[in-house]
Amino acid sequence: MRVSVVIPALNDAVMLEQCLTALAAQSRPADEIVVVDNGSTDDTADVARRHGARVVEEPLRGIFPATAAGFDAATGELLTRLDADSVPPADWIERIVWAFDDNANLDLLSGPGDFYGSSRVVHWLAENLYIGGYIWFVGALLGHAPLFGSNLALRSSAWRRLRTEVHRELREIHDDLDLAIHIAPDMGVRFDPTLRVGVSARPFATFSGFQRRIDWAFGTLALNWRERSLLDRRAERRRLERGESAQADGALS
């Protein structure tokens, strides 16, 4: 299937260079790379074009507006997502394609990050407490696997279903959490702990940066809960899963 890689970027020329270099070394190359320039004043767009990426401009600042613009512009049947500071291993796209080819019911796939660019203590805390806690909490709250935006893939058909449901125009929310909340009950979603990419630890370089991410997380949860209880969403998925299980048991009997 045709694969698009979407990378939102804002003044990320240096880190984008290493991300695109890693994508150029993939065992299964991307069919297109879409870099969404979110109003950069450095040479982010020039770096993207030099590596053969298509540049899409999104003037509305924010990771979700930029990501959504990239998904809308992408032409692939499979949409993958990295941050500008993500460094995927050489088999990243190959493994993603295999996962979707192997399971026609899989709509969204994600994996964790291995943090780089800080101390071992910061890396451990980010991977085990921040990401680990996020995976456990969101999985328990929603009743399905979470999504990590720096390492994400979904079918274009899934995006077309969700693109008008999510809060794509808002800046101060986590796009991956908001997308995970809106996953329909009949959609298949998986978090593969072995599907890893390198991710910069720069958000944890200062307490204010870390606090901002926490504030956005609770803000994303509160915004969506006001619109519909997340427990109701989980219950709807559970009812569908029980119904499918009952049908399968009946067919076997």
N, C-alpha and C positions, 0 to 999 in steps of 0.2 A: 504494500500500500504506500501511497505517497505521504511523506513525512515532512512536516513543517516544524521548525524550531523558532519559537517566539522569545525574544529577549527585550524586556523593557529596560531603558537606560536613561540616566540623567547625569551628565558630567562624569562618565565612567570610562573614559577613553583607555586608561592604562589597564584596568581590570578586564574591560571588554576585549582587549587585544589577546589576553591569555585565554579567555573563554572561547573566542573564535578560533584561536590556534588549536585548542583541544578539539573543537568540532571538526576542524580540517583533518584531524588524525583519526576520525571514527572508522571502525571496520565496516560499518554500514553508513555511508554518508547521508546527510540530510538532503532532501530534494529541494528545499528552500530554507533560507534563514531570514527571518524578519526581525530587524532591530527597530524598536519603537523609540524614537528620539523624543523625550518628554520635555523638551525645551533646553537642551544642553547649550552651554556657552563655550565648551571646549571642543576638541575635534572628534567627539564620539561618532558623529555621522560619517566623517571621513574614514575613520578606522573601520567602521562597518562596511562601507562601500569598497574599501581596499581589499577586504576579505571576501567580496562577492555577495554580501548580504543586501537584501532589499530594505531600504530605510522608509519607515512610515512615521510621519510626524503627528504627535498628539499634544496639542497645546494645553489641555486640561491636566494640571499637575496631579500626580498620584500614581501609585503602583497599579491600582485596579483600573483606572482609566487607560493607562498605557497598555496593560496586559489585554484588556478587552479590545482595544483598537487593533492590537496585533493578532488576536484570535479572529477578529472579524476580517482582517485583510489576508490571513493565511489561506492557501489554496489546498492544503493537504487534507487527506482523509483522517490522518492522525496528527493532532496538535500536541507538541511538546513544549515545555516551558522551563527556561533557566533564568536566573538573575545574571546580570552582567559580571558579577564576581563568582559565578559558579564555574567549576572546572570538572567537566564530566570525564570519566575514564573512557578509554578507546572503544569499549563494547557497549556503551550506554544506549545508543540508538538501536543497536542490534538486539539487545536484550528487551527493550521496550516493544519493538516490532514483533519479536517472538512471542512475548506475553499476550499481545492482542490477537495475533494469528492463532495462538493456541486456545484462546477462550473467546468465542463469539459473544458471550454475555458480559464480557468485561468492558465497561465504559470509561472508567477513570482509574489511573494507576499513579502511585506516588512512592517515594522512598526518602530516607533521611539524608543528612549532610554530615560530612567530616570537616570540622572547622579548622581553618588555618589562619596564620597571621597574628597570633597572640601567644600567651603563655599556655603551658599544659593545663594549668588549673582552670583558666578561662575556657579552654577547649572542653575539658571534662564537664564543667558546670553547664556549658551551653548544650552539649550533646546529651547528657544524662538527666539534667534537671529541667532545662528549658524545653528542648525538643522532646525528651523522654516524657516529661510531665504533660506536655501538649498532646502527644500521641495517646497517652493513657486517658487523660481527662476528656478529650474530644470524642475518642472512641466510645467511652462509657456514656457520655451525654447524648450522642447522636445515634448510637446503636449500629454504627458502621465505621469502617476505617477512615482515618483523617486524611488530609492532603497537606503536603508541604510544598509551597509555591516555588521554591528554588530547585525542585526536582519533581516535575509533574508531567503527566501525559493524559490526554483524553481524546476520544473520538470527536471528529468535527460534528457528528450528529448529536452528541451529548451537549456540546457547546451551543448548538442551535436551539436546543430545548431549554437551556438554562440562561442564555444571554439576556433575556428580558426579565428574568426572575431575580437576578443578583443585583447588588447595589454598586454597579459598575462605575457610577459617576462620582462616588465618594472617595475622598482622599484618606481620611484618618481611620481606615479600617484595614483589617488583614484580608487580602483578596482570597487567599487559600481557605481561610476559615469560613468566610462568607460563601464561597463556592461550595464547600463541603456541607454547609447547613442546607443549601438548596438542592442537593442531590435528590432526585426523585426516588421514591421507594422501590421502583422496579429497576433502577440502575445498578449495575454491578460495579463495585469499587474495591480496590485492594491496596494495601500498604505493604510493600516488599522491603523488609529491613536490610536485604542484601543489595538493593538497587541504590547505590550511594554515589554522591558527587561531592567534590570539594566545595566548601562555602566559606567565604571570608567571615572572620569573627569581629569585623569592624562594628556591627551594631552593639557589641558588648564592651567596646573600648571605654565607654563612659557610663556612669550611672544614669545620666539623663537619657542616653540612647536606649538603654535597657528599660528604663521606666516608661519611655514612650511606647515601646513595643507591648508592654504589659497593659498600658492604658488602652491601646488600640484593640487588644484582644478582648478586654472586658467591654469596651464600647461596641465591638462587633456583636458580641453575645447579647448585650442589652438591646441594641437596635433590632435584631432579629426576633428576640423574645417578645418585644412589644407588639410585633406584627403577628406572631404566632408562637405559641409555646413550643420550645424545642422538645419537650417531653411528648407533645402531641405528634410531632414529626417522627420521633423514635417509635412511638406506639403504632403509627401507620405502617412503618416498615416491618415491625414485628408481626402485625396482623397479616400482611402480605406474605411474609416468609412462612408463617404457620399455615396459611391457605395453600401455598405451593407444596409444603411438606405433606399436608393431608392429601392433596391430589396425587402426589407421587406414591404415597402409601396405598392409596386406593387402586392405582394402576398396577402396583406390584401384587396386590391381593386378587 
